[in-house]
Amino acid sequence: MRIAISTGGRDLDKFVDDRFGRCPYFLFCDSEDPQSTAEYKDNPALSGTGGAGIAAAEYMAKEKVEVLITGSLGPNALRVIEAGNIPAYTASESMTLIEAIMAWKEGHLVKISESGAAHAGER
């Protein structure tokens, strides 16, 4: 399955970013072979002035993501992710990307069913 994870770094040993719309990068990889399929892309929503969560969620659909792992989703981002039938899971920002993938595969991550707080702009 094609997984996307919000992150602040470009390595599987970097951490999950708790922000979705304003994270610097996304890791895209195949769940069966994350090591050799890892691809890091800049978050195109990062530099926008508003609606970052919606833009990032639309980007997930464009990238044909089948599973999203992040810290939390704001209400608008969650609505777009759910409309795209992309299951989203929450992971702690103390988890590395590879730990988050393994936790998801083992069924240890919680599916996001309620939005977190909406954020206005960057922090």
C-alpha positions in Angstrom: 0.0 0.0 0.0 1.1 3.5 -0.7 1.7 5.3 2.6 2.3 9.0 3.3 3.7 10.3 6.6 4.1 14.0 7.6 7.7 14.7 8.6 10.3 17.3 9.3 13.2 15.3 7.8 14.2 13.3 4.8 15.3 10.0 6.4 13.4 7.0 7.9 15.1 7.7 11.2 13.5 11.2 11.3 10.4 11.8 13.3 6.7 12.1 12.5 5.6 15.7 12.4 2.5 16.3 14.4 1.4 19.0 11.9 -0.2 17.8 8.6 -0.9 20.9 6.5 2.3 22.7 7.7 4.8 19.9 7.9 7.9 20.5 5.7 7.9 17.2 3.9 5.9 14.0 3.3 7.4 10.6 3.1 5.8 8.4 0.4 6.6 4.7 0.3 5.2 1.2 -0.2 4.3 -0.4 3.1 5.9 -3.7 2.1 9.3 -2.2 1.3 9.7 1.3 2.9 13.5 1.2 2.8 13.9 1.0 -1.0 10.7 2.8 -2.0 11.1 5.9 0.3 10.5 9.1 -1.5 10.5 12.5 0.2 8.6 15.4 -1.3 8.2 19.0 -0.2 4.8 19.8 1.2 3.3 22.1 -1.5 0.8 23.5 1.1 3.6 24.7 3.5 4.0 28.2 1.9 0.4 28.9 1.4 -1.3 31.7 3.3 -4.4 29.7 4.3 -6.1 26.4 3.8 -2.9 24.4 4.2 -4.8 21.4 5.6 -7.2 21.3 2.6 -4.3 21.7 0.1 -2.2 19.0 1.8 -5.2 16.6 1.8 -5.9 17.3 -1.8 -2.2 16.5 -2.5 -2.6 13.1 -0.8 -5.4 12.2 -3.2 -3.3 13.4 -6.2 -0.4 11.2 -5.0 -2.8 8.2 -4.7 -2.1 7.7 -1.0 -3.8 4.7 0.5 -2.9 5.3 4.1 -1.9 8.5 5.9 0.1 8.7 9.1 0.3 12.1 10.9 0.0 13.7 14.3 -3.5 15.1 13.8 -5.8 16.6 11.2 -7.8 19.8 11.4 -11.5 19.7 10.6 -11.2 20.7 7.0 -8.3 18.4 6.3 -10.1 15.5 7.9 -13.2 16.2 5.8 -11.2 16.1 2.6 -9.2 13.0 3.6 -12.5 11.2 4.5 -14.1 12.2 1.2 -11.1 10.7 -0.6 -11.5 7.4 1.4 -8.0 7.6 2.8 -7.7 6.1 6.2 -5.6 8.3 8.5 -3.8 7.2 11.6 -2.2 9.2 14.4 1.4 8.7 15.5 3.4 10.4 18.2 6.0 12.9 17.1 8.4 10.9 19.2 8.2 8.0 16.7 10.6 7.7 13.8 9.1 7.2 10.4 10.1 3.5 10.3 8.7 3.0 13.8 5.4 4.6 12.7 5.2 2.3 9.6 5.9 -0.8 11.8 3.3 0.3 14.4 0.7 0.8 11.7 1.5 -2.6 10.1 1.1 -4.2 13.6 -2.2 -2.5 14.2 -0.9 -0.2 17.0 -1.9 3.1 15.6 -5.2 4.7 16.3 -7.4 5.7 13.3 -8.2 9.4 13.2 -12.0 9.7 13.5 -12.2 13.2 15.0 -10.4 16.3 14.1 -7.9 18.2 16.2 -7.9 21.9 16.6 -7.8 24.0 13.4 -4.6 26.0 13.0 -4.3 29.4 11.4 -1.0 29.8 9.8 2.4 28.5 10.8 3.6 28.1 14.3 
